[in-house]
Amino acid sequence: MIKAVLLDLDHTLINTDVSFVPEYMRMVDTYFDELWHYPKLSRILAKVIGGATGPRGVEQTNSGVAVRLIAEATGKTIDEIVDAFSDFYADLYPTLQNCIEHIEPAAALIEFFRSQSLAVVIATNPLYPAEAIRLRLQWGGLPDKLDTYALVTTGDNMHFAKPDPSYYAEIVARVGVEPDETLMVGDSLENDILPAAEVGLNTFYIYHEGNDFPPQADGIGTLHDLYTRLTRENWLESVKPRPLKPEAIEPELRGNIGALFGMLSDVKPHQWDQHPDPDEWSIRQAVCHLLESEQAVQRPRLKRILAEDNPFLVVPHPPPGPQDAVSCDDDGLHAAQRFAHERIETIEWLRTLRPDDWQRPARHSIFGLTTLLEMAHFTAQHDRLHLNQICQTLGKCE
């Protein structure tokens, strides 16, 4: 059952003229040459894409990567960079409005999804700040209040970028759904359809004349075709979950780390030890539980399936609750960093597996017959369970 819909922005919900990016880069170069006497700052921005999609620590947002690269190149402070770009987006960026055109029935499609109580995400490549994306929504005749949506991916709140499949895994975890409960709608095979499908999302490919028809997509057509199928044929009911594949595991596990740090960026000091209910974890306890589970349960269990012949995996009953938790760290963010370190160790171990290793069998005291692949996916689901608890505690989930 589909619970969330991810919508690409450019060339999916709005038409963006081919002159948009070159003109944007020209304006950046002119503005910062005059302000800082630094020519061709656009070259640094081009490096941001590689910095956001290549191997790196995932604790830093995409905007954080951009600011770091600009600071290294220009010698400017973080405050100077942030203030300068805020002025640029307030004063100059709006002149790009004539590069954006409406697409019908984009606004009606968003309203339809919201009327069906689906979580709607604007899944645009998160290389711009929130204000730049809000303006493009406005210029395209779409709801531009960002809290209209379950999430709008921006450089300020995301830790991955397209075409990294971890970008989609991070969104899923932030919204509080599973990959097979999610539909991605986009016009790019490379950026939207293939990476979303890799991590287990269902997909609808927005077809433009001259494009190929990808067999990987669950649906193909124009935006109007999608709207017609949804409103007249109840197309979402026909979408079937994708089979679980080993390629999905690493992006899921990495994306969940990004989602965790995205949520923790909103935590105020007094919120770390609040319990939404006496029987619910506090945020600090949830982070510590993720850390301790990775060390003592998740990775050891996967290693045991590889090392033993059809092992029997026993789950404590009842499972540990908040009343059993002991704080692992006085600093919640430090605990999260320790978890990220442990998770990377798990991922590096998973990279050593051979194709046949993923199908190693095991017996689980609750799930019955299972495989290493299914239990690795369960590790990602376990993450999302506790990420959703954190989200609920912060009041950020529907």
Kinemage of the C-alpha trace (Angstrom):
@kinemage 1
@onewidth
@group {chain A} dominant
@subgroup {mainchain}
@vectorlist {calphas} color= white
{ca met a 1} P 0.000 0.000 0.000
{ca ile a 2} L 1.430 3.367 -1.036
{ca lys a 3} L 1.688 5.834 1.858
{ca ala a 4} L 4.103 8.441 0.476
{ca val a 5} L 4.704 10.027 -2.926
{ca leu a 6} L 7.994 11.653 -3.895
{ca leu a 7} L 7.748 14.236 -6.675
{ca asp a 8} L 10.722 15.512 -8.616
{ca leu a 9} L 10.450 19.230 -9.370
{ca asp a 10} L 12.270 20.351 -12.543
{ca his a 11} L 10.768 18.915 -15.754
{ca thr a 12} L 8.280 16.934 -13.671
{ca leu a 13} L 6.138 19.486 -11.803
{ca ile a 14} L 7.549 22.559 -13.530
{ca asn a 15} L 9.229 23.254 -16.856
{ca thr a 16} L 12.691 24.708 -16.331
{ca asp a 17} L 14.269 26.414 -19.330
{ca val a 18} L 17.672 25.127 -20.423
{ca ser a 19} L 19.066 28.605 -19.769
{ca phe a 20} L 18.281 28.375 -16.035
{ca val a 21} L 21.485 26.720 -14.777
{ca pro a 22} L 23.906 28.663 -17.057
{ca glu a 23} L 22.230 31.937 -16.101
{ca tyr a 24} L 22.284 31.012 -12.419
{ca met a 25} L 26.001 30.233 -12.591
{ca arg a 26} L 26.701 33.478 -14.489
{ca met a 27} L 24.867 35.454 -11.798
{ca val a 28} L 26.818 33.697 -9.044
{ca asp a 29} L 30.125 34.503 -10.727
{ca thr a 30} L 29.223 38.168 -11.288
{ca tyr a 31} L 27.858 38.671 -7.776
{ca phe a 32} L 30.776 37.122 -5.903
{ca asp a 33} L 33.396 38.630 -8.175
{ca glu a 34} L 32.020 42.054 -7.257
{ca leu a 35} L 31.536 41.215 -3.572
{ca trp a 36} L 34.691 39.212 -2.793
{ca his a 37} L 36.803 39.756 -5.912
{ca tyr a 38} L 36.698 35.986 -6.353
{ca pro a 39} L 36.135 35.032 -10.019
{ca lys a 40} L 34.343 31.873 -11.113
{ca leu a 41} L 32.839 30.815 -7.801
{ca ser a 42} L 30.590 28.614 -9.943
{ca arg a 43} L 33.511 26.203 -10.282
{ca ile a 44} L 33.377 25.648 -6.532
{ca leu a 45} L 29.629 25.059 -6.692
{ca ala a 46} L 30.210 22.448 -9.387
{ca lys a 47} L 32.488 20.617 -6.959
{ca val a 48} L 29.671 20.583 -4.401
{ca ile a 49} L 27.792 18.056 -6.514
{ca gly a 50} L 30.747 15.677 -6.315
{ca gly a 51} L 31.131 16.414 -2.618
{ca ala a 52} L 27.469 15.659 -1.953
{ca thr a 53} L 27.298 12.454 -3.991
{ca gly a 54} L 30.779 11.009 -3.432
{ca pro a 55} L 32.110 9.130 -0.399
{ca arg a 56} L 32.123 11.305 2.723
{ca gly a 57} L 30.964 11.452 6.309
{ca val a 58} L 27.197 11.784 6.342
{ca glu a 59} L 26.875 13.959 9.431
{ca gln a 60} L 27.212 17.123 7.328
{ca thr a 61} L 24.345 18.422 5.201
{ca asn a 62} L 24.840 19.195 1.526
{ca ser a 63} L 24.840 22.902 2.378
{ca gly a 64} L 27.469 22.174 4.994
{ca val a 65} L 29.617 20.550 2.315
{ca ala a 66} L 29.129 23.601 0.079
{ca val a 67} L 30.066 26.074 2.808
{ca arg a 68} L 33.167 24.057 3.697
{ca leu a 69} L 34.373 23.952 0.091
{ca ile a 70} L 33.703 27.660 -0.420
{ca ala a 71} L 35.466 28.542 2.835
{ca glu a 72} L 38.511 26.514 1.821
{ca ala a 73} L 38.644 28.224 -1.579
{ca thr a 74} L 37.932 31.811 -0.549
{ca gly a 75} L 39.149 32.073 3.041
{ca lys a 76} L 35.775 33.511 4.086
{ca thr a 77} L 34.118 32.612 7.376
{ca ile a 78} L 30.963 30.516 7.591
{ca asp a 79} L 28.937 33.560 8.667
{ca glu a 80} L 30.260 35.611 5.743
{ca ile a 81} L 29.338 32.859 3.288
{ca val a 82} L 25.861 32.292 4.729
{ca asp a 83} L 25.069 36.019 4.800
{ca ala a 84} L 26.315 36.568 1.246
{ca phe a 85} L 24.254 33.721 -0.194
{ca ser a 86} L 21.179 34.840 1.749
{ca asp a 87} L 21.470 38.242 0.076
{ca phe a 88} L 22.043 36.618 -3.319
{ca tyr a 89} L 18.886 34.492 -3.067
{ca ala a 90} L 16.851 37.457 -1.795
{ca asp a 91} L 18.027 40.012 -4.343
{ca leu a 92} L 19.187 38.272 -7.524
{ca tyr a 93} L 17.762 34.753 -7.688
{ca pro a 94} L 14.158 36.004 -8.192
{ca thr a 95} L 15.182 37.394 -11.602
{ca leu a 96} L 15.258 33.788 -12.845
{ca gln a 97} L 11.479 33.516 -12.619
{ca asn a 98} L 11.029 33.821 -16.382
{ca cys a 99} L 12.911 30.517 -16.765
{ca ile a 100} L 10.062 28.597 -15.069
{ca glu a 101} L 6.751 27.567 -16.630
{ca his a 102} L 3.681 25.845 -15.186
{ca ile a 103} L 2.892 22.232 -16.039
{ca glu a 104} L -0.679 21.024 -15.954
{ca pro a 105} L -1.990 19.311 -13.888
{ca ala a 106} L 0.861 19.531 -11.344
{ca ala a 107} L -1.047 21.549 -8.728
{ca ala a 108} L -4.114 19.309 -9.055
{ca leu a 109} L -1.909 16.220 -8.712
{ca ile a 110} L -0.437 17.478 -5.436
{ca glu a 111} L -3.906 18.252 -4.133
{ca phe a 112} L -5.107 14.778 -5.130
{ca phe a 113} L -2.302 13.082 -3.220
{ca arg a 114} L -2.988 15.221 -0.159
{ca ser a 115} L -6.721 14.444 -0.369
{ca gln a 116} L -5.797 10.747 -0.196
{ca ser a 117} L -3.851 11.378 3.051
{ca leu a 118} L -0.574 10.480 1.374
{ca ala a 119} L 2.672 12.048 2.555
{ca val a 120} L 3.802 14.308 -0.301
{ca val a 121} L 7.528 15.002 -0.681
{ca ile a 122} L 9.125 17.467 -3.076
{ca ala a 123} L 12.126 15.329 -3.993
{ca thr a 124} L 14.191 17.834 -5.929
{ca asn a 125} L 17.953 17.420 -6.019
{ca pro a 126} L 18.962 19.032 -2.701
{ca leu a 127} L 21.701 21.365 -3.894
{ca tyr a 128} L 19.826 24.629 -3.295
{ca pro a 129} L 18.673 26.256 -0.036
{ca ala a 130} L 15.029 26.153 1.017
{ca glu a 131} L 14.223 29.658 -0.239
{ca ala a 132} L 15.411 28.891 -3.765
{ca ile a 133} L 13.173 25.822 -3.917
{ca arg a 134} L 10.235 27.693 -2.395
{ca leu a 135} L 10.507 30.314 -5.115
{ca arg a 136} L 10.538 27.693 -7.887
{ca leu a 137} L 7.408 26.137 -6.393
{ca gln a 138} L 5.765 29.567 -6.347
{ca trp a 139} L 6.794 30.373 -9.918
{ca gly a 140} L 5.381 27.020 -11.030
{ca gly a 141} L 1.973 27.771 -9.523
{ca leu a 142} L 2.406 25.134 -6.803
{ca pro a 143} L 1.858 25.398 -3.031
{ca asp a 144} L 4.963 27.197 -1.789
{ca lys a 145} L 4.505 26.944 1.968
{ca leu a 146} L 7.036 24.259 2.720
{ca asp a 147} L 5.043 22.868 5.647
{ca thr a 148} L 2.367 21.925 3.106
{ca tyr a 149} L 4.556 18.915 2.378
{ca ala a 150} L 5.777 16.049 4.517
{ca leu a 151} L 9.284 17.030 3.395
{ca val a 152} L 10.933 19.308 0.852
{ca thr a 153} L 14.488 18.151 0.233
{ca thr a 154} L 16.955 21.046 0.339
{ca gly a 155} L 20.660 21.509 0.740
{ca asp a 156} L 19.969 22.479 4.338
{ca asn a 157} L 18.236 19.271 5.435
{ca met a 158} L 19.674 16.454 3.320
{ca his a 159} L 22.930 14.517 3.536
{ca phe a 160} L 22.888 12.880 0.095
{ca ala a 161} L 22.011 14.000 -3.431
{ca lys a 162} L 20.808 12.406 -6.634
{ca pro a 163} L 21.694 9.966 -8.103
{ca asp a 164} L 22.871 8.319 -4.859
{ca pro a 165} L 20.187 5.768 -3.833
{ca ser a 166} L 20.905 6.731 -0.219
{ca tyr a 167} L 19.134 10.021 -0.964
{ca tyr a 168} L 15.890 8.091 -1.394
{ca ala a 169} L 16.545 5.945 1.662
{ca glu a 170} L 17.077 9.092 3.727
{ca ile a 171} L 13.734 10.504 2.577
{ca val a 172} L 11.884 7.289 3.397
{ca ala a 173} L 13.332 7.254 6.905
{ca arg a 174} L 12.592 10.948 7.445
{ca val a 175} L 8.957 10.531 6.393
{ca gly a 176} L 8.377 7.372 8.441
{ca val a 177} L 7.460 4.871 5.727
{ca glu a 178} L 9.014 1.789 4.154
{ca pro a 179} L 10.529 1.783 0.639
{ca asp a 180} L 7.784 -0.468 -0.752
{ca glu a 181} L 5.175 1.981 0.589
{ca thr a 182} L 6.632 4.799 -1.510
{ca leu a 183} L 6.209 6.015 -5.091
{ca met a 184} L 8.828 8.156 -6.830
{ca val a 185} L 7.660 10.291 -9.768
{ca gly a 186} L 10.369 11.820 -11.941
{ca asp a 187} L 11.576 12.504 -15.472
{ca ser a 188} L 15.200 11.364 -15.179
{ca leu a 189} L 16.152 7.731 -15.579
{ca glu a 190} L 19.574 8.307 -14.014
{ca asn a 191} L 18.570 10.617 -11.160
{ca asp a 192} L 15.047 9.471 -10.321
{ca ile a 193} L 13.930 6.089 -11.605
{ca leu a 194} L 16.971 3.815 -11.348
{ca pro a 195} L 18.303 4.919 -7.920
{ca ala a 196} L 14.824 4.978 -6.386
{ca ala a 197} L 14.093 1.490 -7.718
{ca glu a 198} L 17.462 0.255 -6.467
{ca val a 199} L 16.508 1.011 -2.880
{ca gly a 200} L 13.057 -0.566 -3.316
{ca leu a 201} L 10.761 2.345 -4.179
{ca asn a 202} L 8.025 2.050 -6.774
{ca thr a 203} L 8.443 4.457 -9.702
{ca phe a 204} L 6.531 6.389 -12.355
{ca tyr a 205} L 8.619 7.739 -15.218
{ca ile a 206} L 7.488 11.066 -16.656
{ca tyr a 207} L 7.939 10.601 -20.366
{ca his a 208} L 9.148 13.393 -22.631
{ca glu a 209} L 9.275 13.092 -26.397
{ca gly a 210} L 12.498 11.464 -27.519
{ca asn a 211} L 13.163 9.662 -24.228
{ca asp a 212} L 13.532 5.901 -23.936
{ca phe a 213} L 10.919 3.760 -22.209
{ca pro a 214} L 12.658 2.221 -19.193
{ca pro a 215} L 11.516 -1.294 -18.312
{ca gln a 216} L 12.528 -0.589 -14.706
{ca ala a 217} L 9.617 1.805 -14.129
{ca asp a 218} L 6.278 0.619 -12.734
{ca gly a 219} L 4.450 3.238 -14.785
{ca ile a 220} L 5.266 5.473 -17.741
{ca gly a 221} L 3.523 8.503 -19.211
{ca thr a 222} L 3.096 12.250 -19.036
{ca leu a 223} L 2.091 14.002 -15.839
{ca his a 224} L -1.424 14.215 -17.248
{ca asp a 225} L -1.379 10.456 -17.886
{ca leu a 226} L -0.456 9.863 -14.246
{ca tyr a 227} L -3.222 12.160 -13.030
{ca thr a 228} L -5.766 10.357 -15.227
{ca arg a 229} L -4.680 6.914 -14.034
{ca leu a 230} L -4.857 7.998 -10.415
{ca thr a 231} L -8.237 9.696 -10.564
{ca arg a 232} L -10.020 7.371 -13.013
{ca glu a 233} L -8.279 4.017 -12.696
{ca asn a 234} L -7.031 4.019 -9.085
{ca trp a 235} L -3.591 3.118 -10.451
{ca leu a 236} L -1.882 3.132 -7.039
{ca glu a 237} L -3.809 -0.002 -6.070
{ca ser a 238} L -2.051 -1.914 -8.852
{ca val a 239} L 1.493 -1.083 -7.735
{ca lys a 240} L 3.284 -4.166 -6.428
{ca pro a 241} L 6.279 -4.169 -4.045
{ca arg a 242} L 9.680 -4.720 -5.579
{ca pro a 243} L 11.586 -7.876 -4.602
{ca leu a 244} L 14.315 -7.295 -2.031
{ca lys a 245} L 17.808 -7.217 -3.550
{ca pro a 246} L 21.282 -6.996 -1.978
{ca glu a 247} L 21.913 -3.706 -3.806
{ca ala a 248} L 19.298 -2.017 -1.598
{ca ile a 249} L 20.966 -2.767 1.720
{ca glu a 250} L 23.931 -0.377 1.772
{ca pro a 251} L 21.896 2.646 0.586
{ca glu a 252} L 19.262 1.873 3.231
{ca leu a 253} L 21.834 1.637 6.003
{ca arg a 254} L 23.633 4.810 4.882
{ca gly a 255} L 20.434 6.755 4.284
{ca asn a 256} L 19.227 5.974 7.782
{ca ile a 257} L 22.351 7.613 9.222
{ca gly a 258} L 21.594 10.771 7.262
{ca ala a 259} L 17.994 10.709 8.469
{ca leu a 260} L 19.146 10.371 12.069
{ca phe a 261} L 21.409 13.422 11.894
{ca gly a 262} L 18.712 15.344 10.052
{ca met a 263} L 16.298 14.721 12.907
{ca leu a 264} L 18.831 15.378 15.640
{ca ser a 265} L 19.623 18.802 14.174
{ca asp a 266} L 16.217 19.913 15.501
{ca val a 267} L 16.692 18.593 19.056
{ca lys a 268} L 16.792 21.253 21.760
{ca pro a 269} L 18.852 20.545 24.915
{ca his a 270} L 15.762 19.950 27.064
{ca gln a 271} L 14.308 17.447 24.565
{ca trp a 272} L 16.985 14.777 24.746
{ca asp a 273} L 15.537 13.119 27.840
{ca gln a 274} L 11.840 13.806 27.315
{ca his a 275} L 9.509 10.810 27.041
{ca pro a 276} L 6.415 11.273 24.865
{ca asp a 277} L 4.920 8.502 27.009
{ca pro a 278} L 6.302 6.588 30.030
{ca asp a 279} L 6.519 3.480 27.849
{ca glu a 280} L 8.302 5.288 24.986
{ca trp a 281} L 12.013 5.879 24.491
{ca ser a 282} L 13.505 9.300 25.027
{ca ile a 283} L 15.584 10.603 22.127
{ca arg a 284} L 18.840 9.916 23.972
{ca gln a 285} L 17.688 6.378 24.808
{ca ala a 286} L 16.675 5.722 21.204
{ca val a 287} L 20.096 6.831 19.929
{ca cys a 288} L 21.878 4.756 22.562
{ca his a 289} L 19.715 1.773 21.696
{ca leu a 290} L 20.673 2.082 18.019
{ca leu a 291} L 24.351 2.228 19.007
{ca glu a 292} L 24.201 -0.738 21.378
{ca ser a 293} L 22.059 -2.792 19.005
{ca glu a 294} L 24.520 -2.259 16.160
{ca gln a 295} L 27.391 -3.395 18.371
{ca ala a 296} L 25.750 -6.323 20.163
{ca val a 297} L 22.876 -7.519 17.949
{ca gln a 298} L 22.691 -6.365 14.336
{ca arg a 299} L 26.237 -6.886 13.035
{ca pro a 300} L 26.970 -9.962 15.203
{ca arg a 301} L 23.733 -11.596 14.002
{ca leu a 302} L 24.636 -11.086 10.335
{ca lys a 303} L 28.132 -12.426 10.941
{ca arg a 304} L 26.675 -15.458 12.696
{ca ile a 305} L 24.452 -16.287 9.712
{ca leu a 306} L 27.538 -16.217 7.486
{ca ala a 307} L 29.686 -18.246 9.880
{ca glu a 308} L 27.195 -20.931 10.999
{ca asp a 309} L 25.075 -23.431 9.113
{ca asn a 310} L 21.405 -22.393 9.412
{ca pro a 311} L 21.658 -20.867 12.921
{ca phe a 312} L 18.651 -20.369 15.203
{ca leu a 313} L 18.287 -16.687 16.105
{ca val a 314} L 16.538 -15.964 19.382
{ca val a 315} L 15.005 -12.584 20.168
{ca pro a 316} L 14.670 -11.569 23.835
{ca his a 317} L 11.065 -11.627 25.028
{ca pro a 318} L 9.790 -9.182 25.927
{ca pro a 319} L 12.071 -6.910 23.882
{ca pro a 320} L 14.040 -4.289 25.825
{ca gly a 321} L 12.111 -1.137 26.593
{ca pro a 322} L 12.951 2.340 27.868
{ca gln a 323} L 12.752 1.196 31.464
{ca asp a 324} L 15.723 -1.107 30.790
{ca ala a 325} L 17.833 1.519 29.055
{ca val a 326} L 20.992 2.992 30.537
{ca ser a 327} L 22.425 6.154 29.008
{ca cys a 328} L 25.439 5.320 26.850
{ca asp a 329} L 26.674 8.903 26.575
{ca asp a 330} L 26.034 12.264 28.224
{ca asp a 331} L 26.213 13.862 24.776
{ca gly a 332} L 23.449 12.616 22.483
{ca leu a 333} L 25.145 13.852 19.310
{ca his a 334} L 28.349 12.089 20.312
{ca ala a 335} L 26.341 8.891 20.786
{ca ala a 336} L 24.942 9.352 17.272
{ca gln a 337} L 28.461 9.804 15.900
{ca arg a 338} L 29.503 6.570 17.625
{ca phe a 339} L 26.520 4.829 16.042
{ca ala a 340} L 27.507 6.171 12.612
{ca his a 341} L 31.027 4.796 13.128
{ca glu a 342} L 29.631 1.361 14.039
{ca arg a 343} L 27.253 1.438 11.094
{ca ile a 344} L 30.074 2.204 8.648
{ca glu a 345} L 31.938 -0.798 10.061
{ca thr a 346} L 28.875 -2.957 9.348
{ca ile a 347} L 28.639 -1.601 5.805
{ca glu a 348} L 32.304 -2.257 5.145
{ca trp a 349} L 31.831 -5.854 6.298
{ca leu a 350} L 28.772 -6.294 4.063
{ca arg a 351} L 30.854 -5.167 1.087
{ca thr a 352} L 33.005 -8.299 1.523
{ca leu a 353} L 30.052 -10.651 0.946
{ca arg a 354} L 29.869 -12.767 -2.178
{ca pro a 355} L 26.569 -12.915 -4.115
{ca asp a 356} L 25.653 -16.336 -2.694
{ca asp a 357} L 26.318 -15.179 0.883
{ca trp a 358} L 23.196 -13.009 0.881
{ca gln a 359} L 21.026 -16.124 0.614
{ca arg a 360} L 22.617 -17.895 3.593
{ca pro a 361} L 19.692 -19.379 5.590
{ca ala a 362} L 18.762 -18.941 9.235
{ca arg a 363} L 15.802 -19.629 11.513
{ca his a 364} L 14.368 -16.757 13.496
{ca ser a 365} L 12.329 -17.211 16.676
{ca ile a 366} L 9.701 -14.740 15.386
{ca phe a 367} L 10.073 -14.562 11.592
{ca gly a 368} L 10.742 -18.253 10.980
{ca leu a 369} L 12.848 -19.195 7.957
{ca thr a 370} L 14.917 -16.252 6.764
{ca thr a 371} L 18.153 -15.286 5.032
{ca leu a 372} L 21.092 -12.991 5.630
{ca leu a 373} L 19.577 -10.604 3.073
{ca glu a 374} L 16.256 -10.431 4.908
{ca met a 375} L 17.946 -9.900 8.261
{ca ala a 376} L 20.122 -7.112 6.822
{ca his a 377} L 16.924 -5.466 5.592
{ca phe a 378} L 15.457 -5.980 9.063
{ca thr a 379} L 18.401 -3.999 10.468
{ca ala a 380} L 17.338 -1.073 8.272
{ca gln a 381} L 13.717 -1.502 9.372
{ca his a 382} L 14.835 -1.532 13.013
{ca asp a 383} L 16.561 1.803 12.377
{ca arg a 384} L 13.404 3.267 10.890
{ca leu a 385} L 11.285 2.117 13.834
{ca his a 386} L 13.395 4.152 16.238
{ca leu a 387} L 13.880 7.032 13.818
{ca asn a 388} L 10.115 7.314 13.646
{ca gln a 389} L 9.960 7.383 17.460
{ca ile a 390} L 12.434 10.265 17.465
{ca cys a 391} L 10.403 12.024 14.782
{ca gln a 392} L 7.204 11.591 16.771
{ca thr a 393} L 8.861 12.914 19.936
{ca leu a 394} L 9.948 16.024 18.045
{ca gly a 395} L 6.442 16.457 16.636
{ca lys a 396} L 7.815 16.308 13.081
{ca cys a 397} L 5.811 13.289 11.892
{ca glu a 398} L 2.214 13.159 10.812
